[in-house]
Amino acid sequence: MGTGGWITLGVAVAIVLFAIAVYNRLVVLRNRFKNAFAQIDVQLRRRYDLIPNLVESVKGYMQHERGTLEAVIQARGAAVSAEGRAAAAPGDPAAMRALAQAEGALGGALGRLLAVFEAYPDLKANQNVLGLQEELSSTENKIAFARQAYNDSVMQFNTRRESFPDNLFAGLFGFSGAELLQATGSEEERKAPKVSFS
């Protein structure tokens, strides 16, 4: 083999090694954002488990608020369904947008439910309801932190995937962009539900 052949072979080996390094970096970053979504998933499931307990606890006190209670249950059902699709494909744009929209609707419905609590003084003294509210408040904070970690991980992945020269290999290896988990809906829906009695 002549000098030209060795040079060509050396360049080919260097390109293959570089492609392997790019692939491995993208895999690490993709796994990082999938793990970050798994943390959101844990907290969302915890919140979904708390909501029926809260609704059941307040149902006896809020006989005239049946519509509000049903709206929370319906919004929870939609959010659980959207969360299942997002958990099956973290980062998928359609799944993440559907989850964000469902979570916005659930947050709005929960906010309306908790605002109605003010009209029921007996609820403010109910230890079961207070305990559930405290757990829900803690879970909301954990969801916010987990969402931020997920979005940071997605941003790192997308930045690396779109940067030269990694972008040359990302499409070749099937690494599509990941979607951030952003708040949707009205300004009122985007606010985290306030879950304290004072």
Buried (B, 14 or more C-beta within 10 A) or exposed (E): EEEEEEEEEEEEEEEEEBBEEBBEBBEEBBEBBBEBBEBBBBBBBBBBEBBEBBBEBBEEBBEEBEEBBEBBEEBBEBBBEBBEBBBEBBBBEEBBBBBBBBBBBBBBBBBBBBEBBEEBEEBEEBEEBBEBBEBBBBBBEBBEEBBEBBBBBBEBBBEBBEEEEBBEBBEEEEBEEBBBBEBBBEEEBBBBBBBEBE
